[in-house]
Amino acid sequence: MSTESRLHNLFPSAAELPEPYRLGAPIKQREYLVDGALRRWEGPLAAVRSPIHLKTDKGDEQVVLGSTPLLDADAALTALDAAVKAYDNGQGLWPTMPVAERIQHVETFLARMREQREAVVKLLMWEIGKNLKDSEKEFDRTCDYIVDTIHELKELDRRSSRFELEQGTLGQIRRVPLGVALCMGPYNYPLNETFTTLIPALIMGNTVVFKPAKFGVLLIRPLLEAFRDSFPAGVINVIYGRGRETVSALMETGKIDVFAFIGTNKGASDLKKLHPRPHRLRAALGLDAKNPGIVLPEPADRPVPALAVLTAPLARPVMPRRLAIRARSVRSAQRQAFFQKLAGVGFPPPADGMHGEVDPGHQTVATLCTLMKPLDGLICSMKCVASSRPGVAPRFCHRPL
């Protein structure tokens, strides 16, 4: 069998897929949530394509999942005005609502969200390219995060109800919301990572404008009715479209008080500069997906496996072409021994100097090692790009805003 034939047979046809996970008709979404109502967008739509290809009579074709509204700046500003109105300078219904009642609204949303588990998991698989287990895990972890956030707020409210004596002054410390929050999440964990900023912002009394990630956008559609029915009008507003047109317009108004963003540092910096009063803009940022991994001196009875160091950036499949960055810190005395271990699993040590190319040969991974020498250590920043097994992005955990 030729190479071309083997590659062609790698892609299944729609009929070969398990029945529960087959796609129906493309989802043509025109609805978006503003001021407690699902509004219909009659303008242009953005096509949503899956990274998955299926075998058809015409050859291997990329699956078209549907489309989402391509909102303009005016529609985005309407959503912002609804959030500003609902907040009402801290005097609106939601920011002045007792903590117990806000928790009830979030619990109502959680119950409605769990009803949509099957639909969201299926869209996660098709739109992001995750397998069933990882998709289910992301949904369940998100629900667990909401439960943990509710528990943490209860503990915080109990602590805040006590009086404290400080330098002869008796007082009580209470937390208040910050204002209107703009929440944007990443596309590799479009549900879990996004909700780690969205849910704390909501439960603390802020009103929110939420823009889903560029990829992983259709999976929010099954949750729109849950958002609408669980929160007062204007508290949560969901917009779609190009970020340069919608998000830029929002930031330029100066009405955004909190900017919750998970992405690149350049993207966050560019958006913050658009705000007319950036010194007053609160920011909750998770940037560049960098996780340090430190290799310490090895105990005699427990040597560090070099293969574990190399496979960590490719531990779990996420979005194709995702860039995973892992930093490895190794003491100078361990340098040669460490590189010998890397060579033992198929990775020759980098060339002398500050930069070295490492080619794994049979793998479809291009690895670039950049070496620096701070103090007495060696930091090896490994950037791994793979089409078949892209790197895993770290999780960020934000405290309630």
C-alpha positions in Angstrom: 0.0 0.0 0.0 1.4 3.4 -1.0 1.9 6.2 1.5 -0.9 8.2 -0.1 -3.3 5.3 0.4 -2.3 4.8 4.0 -2.8 8.5 4.7 -6.2 8.5 3.0 -7.4 5.5 5.1 -6.5 7.4 8.3 -9.6 9.6 7.9 -12.9 7.9 8.7 -16.1 8.6 6.9 -19.1 10.1 8.7 -20.8 6.7 8.6 -17.9 5.0 10.4 -18.2 7.3 13.5 -20.0 6.1 16.6 -23.7 7.1 16.5 -23.7 9.2 19.8 -20.9 11.4 18.5 -22.0 12.0 14.9 -22.8 15.5 14.0 -26.2 16.6 12.9 -26.9 19.6 10.6 -24.5 22.5 10.9 -25.4 24.9 13.7 -26.3 28.3 12.2 -26.2 30.5 15.3 -27.6 34.0 15.0 -28.4 34.6 18.7 -26.4 36.5 21.2 -27.2 37.5 24.8 -27.7 41.2 25.7 -29.7 42.7 28.6 -31.3 39.4 29.6 -32.6 38.6 26.1 -31.4 36.5 23.2 -31.2 39.0 20.3 -31.1 37.9 16.7 -28.2 39.0 14.5 -29.1 39.6 10.8 -25.6 40.6 9.7 -22.7 38.4 8.5 -21.7 35.1 10.1 -18.3 33.6 10.8 -17.9 30.0 9.7 -16.8 27.5 12.4 -14.7 24.6 11.1 -13.4 21.6 12.9 -9.7 20.6 12.9 -11.1 17.1 12.1 -11.3 15.9 8.5 -13.7 13.2 7.2 -13.5 11.0 4.1 -16.0 11.9 1.5 -16.6 11.1 -2.2 -14.6 14.2 -3.0 -11.7 13.2 -0.8 -10.8 14.3 2.7 -12.7 17.4 3.7 -12.7 19.6 6.7 -15.9 19.4 8.7 -18.0 22.6 8.8 -19.7 22.8 12.2 -21.8 25.8 11.7 -21.5 29.6 12.1 -21.7 32.3 14.7 -22.6 36.0 14.6 -20.0 38.4 13.4 -21.0 41.3 15.5 -19.9 44.8 14.8 -18.8 47.5 17.2 -22.3 48.9 17.7 -23.7 45.6 18.8 -20.8 45.2 21.2 -21.3 48.6 22.7 -25.0 47.8 23.2 -23.9 44.9 25.4 -21.5 47.1 27.3 -24.3 49.7 27.9 -26.5 46.9 29.3 -23.7 45.8 31.7 -23.1 49.4 32.8 -26.8 49.9 33.4 -27.1 46.7 35.5 -24.1 47.8 37.6 -25.4 51.4 38.0 -22.2 52.6 39.8 -22.5 49.8 42.3 -26.1 50.5 43.2 -27.7 48.1 40.8 -29.7 45.0 41.7 -26.9 42.5 41.3 -24.0 44.3 43.0 -26.2 45.1 46.0 -27.8 41.7 46.2 -26.9 39.7 49.4 -24.2 37.1 48.9 -26.6 34.2 49.7 -28.9 35.3 46.9 -26.0 35.6 44.4 -24.9 32.1 45.3 -28.4 30.9 44.6 -28.3 32.4 41.1 -25.0 30.7 40.4 -26.2 27.4 41.7 -29.2 27.7 39.4 -26.9 28.3 36.5 -24.8 25.3 37.5 -27.8 23.0 37.5 -28.8 24.2 34.1 -25.3 23.9 32.8 -25.1 20.2 33.8 -28.2 19.5 31.8 -26.2 20.5 28.7 -23.2 18.3 29.4 -23.6 16.0 26.4 -24.0 18.9 23.9 -21.1 20.8 25.2 -18.8 17.8 25.4 -19.6 16.8 21.8 -18.9 20.4 20.6 -15.6 20.4 22.5 -14.5 17.2 20.7 -15.4 18.5 17.3 -14.4 22.1 17.6 -11.2 21.8 19.6 -10.1 18.3 18.6 -10.0 16.8 22.1 -10.9 13.2 22.7 -14.0 12.2 24.7 -12.2 11.6 28.0 -10.5 15.0 27.9 -13.7 16.8 26.9 -15.7 15.2 29.7 -12.9 16.0 32.1 -12.9 19.7 31.1 -16.6 20.0 31.6 -16.6 18.2 34.9 -13.6 20.2 36.2 -15.5 23.4 35.3 -18.5 22.3 37.3 -16.2 21.4 40.2 -14.6 24.8 40.0 -17.9 26.5 40.3 -18.7 24.4 43.4 -15.3 25.3 44.9 -15.8 29.0 44.1 -19.2 29.0 45.9 -17.7 27.3 48.9 -14.8 29.8 49.0 -17.2 32.7 48.8 -19.2 31.3 51.8 -16.0 31.0 53.8 -15.0 34.6 52.8 -18.4 35.9 53.8 -18.1 34.3 57.2 -14.7 35.8 57.8 -15.9 39.2 56.7 -18.8 39.1 59.1 -16.5 39.3 62.1 -15.3 42.5 63.7 -11.5 43.1 63.8 -9.6 45.2 66.3 -6.6 47.1 64.8 -4.6 49.7 66.7 -7.6 50.5 69.0 -10.1 50.7 66.1 -12.9 48.2 65.9 -14.1 47.6 62.3 -15.5 45.2 59.8 -14.0 44.5 56.4 -16.4 43.8 53.6 -15.7 43.0 49.9 -17.4 44.9 47.2 -17.6 44.4 43.4 -15.2 46.3 41.2 -17.5 47.2 38.3 -18.0 46.0 34.7 -15.7 43.1 33.8 -14.7 42.1 30.3 -13.9 38.3 30.3 -12.0 36.6 27.5 -10.6 33.1 27.6 -8.2 30.9 25.5 -9.1 28.5 22.8 -7.3 25.4 24.1 -9.5 25.3 27.2 -12.4 27.4 26.0 -14.8 26.3 28.8 -12.6 25.7 31.9 -10.1 28.5 31.6 -12.8 31.0 30.6 -15.0 30.1 33.5 -12.2 30.6 36.0 -12.5 34.3 35.4 -16.2 34.5 34.4 -17.7 32.8 37.5 -15.7 34.7 40.1 -16.5 38.0 38.4 -20.2 37.2 38.5 -20.5 35.8 41.9 -18.7 38.7 43.5 -21.3 41.1 42.1 -19.7 42.4 39.0 -21.6 42.7 35.7 -19.9 41.0 32.8 -19.4 41.3 29.0 -18.2 37.9 27.9 -16.5 37.2 24.6 -15.8 33.5 23.8 -12.5 32.5 22.3 -12.0 32.4 18.5 -12.0 28.6 18.6 -14.4 26.9 21.0 -17.1 29.4 20.4 -20.1 27.2 19.4 -19.9 25.2 22.6 -21.2 28.4 24.5 -24.4 28.2 22.4 -26.1 25.5 24.6 -25.4 27.7 27.7 -27.0 30.9 26.5 -30.5 30.1 27.8 -29.0 29.0 31.1 -27.2 32.4 31.4 -30.4 34.2 30.4 -32.7 32.4 32.9 -30.2 32.3 35.8 -29.1 35.9 36.2 -30.9 39.3 36.2 -31.0 41.3 32.9 -27.7 42.9 32.0 -25.6 40.9 34.5 -24.1 38.6 31.8 -23.8 39.7 28.2 -22.3 37.4 25.5 -20.9 38.9 22.3 -19.2 37.4 19.3 -17.2 38.7 16.4 -13.7 39.8 15.6 -11.8 41.0 18.7 -10.2 43.9 16.8 -13.6 45.4 16.0 -15.6 44.5 19.1 -13.1 44.3 22.0 -11.2 47.4 20.8 -14.4 49.4 20.8 -15.3 48.3 24.3 -11.9 49.2 25.7 -11.8 52.6 24.1 -15.0 53.7 25.9 -13.2 53.6 29.3 -16.3 51.9 30.8 -14.5 48.6 31.4 -13.4 48.4 35.1 -11.9 44.8 35.1 -10.1 43.1 32.3 -9.9 39.3 32.7 -7.8 37.8 29.9 -6.0 34.6 29.3 -3.7 34.8 26.2 -0.5 36.4 25.1 1.3 39.2 26.8 1.3 41.2 23.6 -2.4 40.8 23.1 -3.1 41.9 26.7 -0.7 44.9 26.5 -2.2 46.1 23.2 -5.8 46.0 24.6 -4.9 47.7 27.9 -3.3 50.6 25.9 -6.7 51.2 24.3 -8.2 52.1 27.6 -8.2 55.9 28.2 -7.5 55.4 31.9 -5.2 52.3 32.0 -4.0 53.1 35.6 -7.6 52.5 36.8 -8.1 49.3 34.9 -7.9 46.2 37.1 -6.4 43.3 35.2 -6.6 39.5 35.9 -4.2 38.0 33.4 -2.8 34.6 32.6 -0.2 35.1 29.9 1.9 33.0 27.5 1.3 29.5 29.0 4.7 29.2 30.6 5.2 26.7 33.4 8.6 26.2 35.1 9.9 22.7 35.6 13.0 22.5 37.9 15.4 19.5 37.8 17.0 19.3 41.2 20.1 17.2 42.2 19.1 13.6 41.9 18.9 11.3 44.9 20.9 8.2 44.5 17.8 6.0 44.8 15.4 8.1 42.6 17.0 9.3 39.4 15.0 11.8 37.3 13.9 10.1 34.0 14.9 12.2 31.1 12.0 11.0 29.0 9.6 12.5 31.5 11.3 15.9 31.0 10.9 15.7 27.3 7.3 14.3 27.1 5.8 16.8 29.6 5.2 19.5 26.9 3.4 16.9 24.8 1.5 15.3 27.7 -2.1 15.9 26.5 -3.6 16.6 23.1 -5.2 20.1 22.8 -5.7 22.4 19.9 -3.7 21.6 16.8 -0.7 23.9 16.3 -0.9 25.0 19.9 2.5 26.2 21.2 3.5 24.8 24.5 6.4 26.3 26.4 8.1 24.6 29.3 11.1 25.9 31.1 13.7 23.5 32.5 16.2 24.7 35.1 19.2 22.6 35.6 22.2 23.3 37.9 25.6 23.8 36.1 27.0 20.7 37.8 24.3 18.5 36.3 24.6 19.9 32.8 26.6 17.2 31.1 24.8 14.3 32.9 21.5 15.9 32.0 22.4 16.2 28.3 23.7 12.6 28.3 20.3 11.5 29.5 18.6 13.5 26.7 20.8 11.9 24.1 19.9 8.5 25.5 16.3 8.9 24.6 17.0 10.2 21.1 17.6 13.9 21.7 21.2 14.9 21.0 22.6 17.7 23.2 22.5 21.2 21.6 25.6 22.6 19.9 28.0 24.7 21.9 27.0 28.3 22.4 23.8 30.0 23.3 21.5 28.4 20.7 21.2 24.8 19.4 18.9 22.9 17.1 17.6 19.6 18.3 15.9 17.3 15.8 14.1 14.2 17.0 14.2 12.8 13.6 11.3 10.3 13.3 8.9 12.5 15.3 6.9 15.4 13.7 8.1 17.8 16.4 10.5 20.6 15.9 12.3 21.5 19.1 14.3 24.6 19.6 16.4 24.9 22.7 17.5 28.3 23.8 20.1 28.2 26.5 20.8 30.9 29.1 23.1 31.0 32.1 21.6 33.0 35.0 23.8 32.7 38.1 25.0 29.1 38.5 22.1 27.5 36.7 21.1 26.5 33.1 17.6 27.3 31.8 16.5 25.4 28.7 13.3 26.9 27.2 11.8 24.2 25.0 9.2 25.3 22.5 7.5 22.3 20.9 5.2 22.6 17.9 3.4 19.5 16.7 0.5 19.0 14.3 -0.4 15.6 15.8 0.4 16.0 19.5 0.4 19.7 20.3 1.5 20.8 23.8 -0.6 21.3 26.8 -1.3 24.7 28.2 -1.2 25.2 32.0 -4.2 25.9 34.1 -4.7 29.3 35.8 -6.6 29.7 39.0 -7.9 33.2 39.8 -9.2 34.3 43.1 -12.6 35.9 43.1 -12.4 39.5 41.7 
